[in-house]
Amino acid sequence: MSCASSAQARSALEAKIFCISQRGWYSARNSKDEISIPMARQIRYTYNNVVKTIGFANDRFNSLQEAVAAAEGVDLSNYLAMEAQVLQHSKGKNAMREFRDSEFKRMGFSNIEFIKD
């Protein structure tokens, strides 16, 4: 059953909950009037020898590194320009990964990882 046909068969709120949950964005709770938003993934990282944890959503950031830099207020404009150049001239992903790791280490970040649930 598609979202359009289910919308005709149900109340507006029930149809919205059903359609959204079918796409994996939200999930309905026991009551038809409640919508629960799934918790974003979390990132644990160390910045200047202080361990921190933040939420991560794929729709806001392209990578873990961009999320932690935004959380700390670090400007990535020079990094992103250099990243594009490295990506153009490198033949494999290894050079890109090494560049990213060394730059973020230079900025004071380390141990950037997703927290497993």
Buried (B, 14 or more C-beta within 10 A) or exposed (E): EEEEEBBEEBEEEBBBBBBBBEEEEBEBEEEEEEBEEEEBBBBBBBBEEEEEEBEBEEEEBEEBBBBBBEBBEBEBEEBEEEBEEBEEEBEEEEEEEEBBBEBBEEBEBBEBEEEEE
